[in-house]
Amino acid sequence: MSESVPAEFIINPGANPHAANEQLRAQCPVHKIDYPPGTESYVVVTHESVSRAFRDPRLSKRLDNAPRTSPTARPTRSPRCTPPAGRSHAPGP
C-alpha cells in the first residue's frame, strides 16, 4: 500500500479528478485515507478490487461484523447508532 491519500481526494476532488484516479490506479488498487479524520479508511480505485471487496464478507459496515477483542466479546452500539424500538438497520429478506 502506498502513502495516505489526502482527504481532498474525497471532499474536494477538483474539476477533473480522472488524472488523480489514474495515478492512484497505477500505483496500487487500495490506498489508506484519513477521512473522516482519525479513522482507518481506504480508497479502492480499481473495478476488480472493488468487486472482490464487495464479495468479501469481512468487509462490512454492520457493527456486529466488527473485529472482536476476545472470543466472547460482542461489539457495542453507541446510542447514536441504535435503531428505534422495533426497527433494524439490517436489510429485509
Kinemage of the C-alpha trace (Angstrom):
@kinemage 1
@onewidth
@group {chain A} dominant
@subgroup {mainchain}
@vectorlist {calphas} color= white
{ca met a 1} P 0.000 0.000 0.000
{ca ser a 2} L 1.236 3.484 -0.802
{ca glu a 3} L 1.248 6.684 1.246
{ca ser a 4} L -2.042 8.016 2.560
{ca val a 5} L -4.309 9.823 0.131
{ca pro a 6} L -5.186 13.355 1.286
{ca ala a 7} L -8.768 13.973 2.413
{ca glu a 8} L -9.185 16.410 -0.500
{ca phe a 9} L -9.379 13.355 -2.752
{ca ile a 10} L -12.884 12.814 -1.301
{ca ile a 11} L -14.057 16.229 -0.128
{ca asn a 12} L -12.676 18.417 -2.951
{ca pro a 13} L -11.638 16.290 -5.939
{ca gly a 14} L -11.386 19.263 -8.304
{ca ala a 15} L -12.869 19.819 -11.732
{ca asn a 16} L -11.164 16.806 -13.332
{ca pro a 17} L -10.361 14.031 -10.827
{ca his a 18} L -9.635 11.464 -13.552
{ca ala a 19} L -5.882 12.137 -13.661
{ca ala a 20} L -5.559 11.637 -9.895
{ca asn a 21} L -7.640 8.446 -10.094
{ca glu a 22} L -5.459 7.131 -12.923
{ca gln a 23} L -2.298 7.840 -10.942
{ca leu a 24} L -3.662 6.016 -7.885
{ca arg a 25} L -4.708 3.011 -10.013
{ca ala a 26} L -1.205 2.834 -11.493
{ca gln a 27} L 0.398 2.795 -8.027
{ca cys a 28} L -1.826 0.364 -6.128
{ca pro a 29} L -5.512 -0.657 -6.090
{ca val a 30} L -6.006 0.232 -2.383
{ca his a 31} L -4.881 3.400 -0.598
{ca lys a 32} L -5.249 4.463 3.021
{ca ile a 33} L -7.001 7.795 3.612
{ca asp a 34} L -7.500 9.783 6.816
{ca tyr a 35} L -11.145 10.557 6.164
{ca pro a 36} L -13.160 11.052 8.235
{ca pro a 37} L -10.208 12.327 10.285
{ca gly a 38} L -8.946 9.846 12.856
{ca thr a 39} L -10.453 6.761 11.213
{ca glu a 40} L -8.878 3.833 9.416
{ca ser a 41} L -10.349 4.147 5.944
{ca tyr a 42} L -9.325 3.087 2.473
{ca val a 43} L -9.902 4.226 -1.100
{ca val a 44} L -10.302 1.309 -3.506
{ca val a 45} L -9.646 2.501 -7.048
{ca thr a 46} L -9.863 -0.474 -9.406
{ca his a 47} L -13.033 -2.171 -10.585
{ca glu a 48} L -11.586 -5.631 -9.886
{ca ser a 49} L -10.616 -4.716 -6.316
{ca val a 50} L -13.997 -3.133 -5.594
{ca ser a 51} L -15.792 -6.226 -6.951
{ca arg a 52} L -13.658 -8.542 -4.818
{ca ala a 53} L -14.168 -6.365 -1.736
{ca phe a 54} L -17.959 -6.355 -2.103
{ca arg a 55} L -17.961 -10.158 -2.272
{ca asp a 56} L -15.795 -10.475 0.867
{ca pro a 57} L -17.957 -10.948 3.999
{ca arg a 58} L -15.200 -9.421 6.176
{ca leu a 59} L -15.889 -6.006 4.631
{ca ser a 60} L -18.997 -4.587 6.241
{ca lys a 61} L -20.405 -1.503 7.866
{ca arg a 62} L -22.505 -3.691 10.156
{ca leu a 63} L -21.317 -3.313 13.732
{ca asp a 64} L -21.917 -6.988 14.536
{ca asn a 65} L -19.246 -7.839 11.911
{ca ala a 66} L -16.633 -5.697 13.672
{ca pro a 67} L -13.478 -7.435 14.918
{ca arg a 68} L -13.746 -8.743 18.461
{ca thr a 69} L -11.151 -8.086 21.125
{ca ser a 70} L -11.752 -11.525 22.651
{ca pro a 71} L -13.630 -14.664 21.522
{ca thr a 72} L -16.614 -13.822 23.754
{ca ala a 73} L -16.693 -10.041 23.336
{ca arg a 74} L -19.530 -8.537 21.313
{ca pro a 75} L -19.311 -5.062 19.828
{ca thr a 76} L -21.463 -2.451 21.495
{ca arg a 77} L -23.558 0.161 19.758
{ca ser a 78} L -23.298 3.799 20.564
{ca pro a 79} L -26.666 5.403 21.423
{ca arg a 80} L -26.494 7.315 18.141
{ca cys a 81} L -26.370 4.046 16.138
{ca thr a 82} L -29.122 2.189 17.961
{ca pro a 83} L -32.242 1.870 15.778
{ca pro a 84} L -35.621 2.815 17.245
{ca ala a 85} L -37.524 0.039 19.030
{ca gly a 86} L -38.951 -2.454 16.556
{ca arg a 87} L -36.707 -1.306 13.704
{ca ser a 88} L -33.445 -2.690 12.407
{ca his a 89} L -30.660 -1.388 10.174
{ca ala a 90} L -30.448 -4.829 8.586
{ca pro a 91} L -31.954 -5.142 5.102
{ca gly a 92} L -35.127 -7.120 4.643
{ca pro a 93} L -35.341 -10.565 3.055
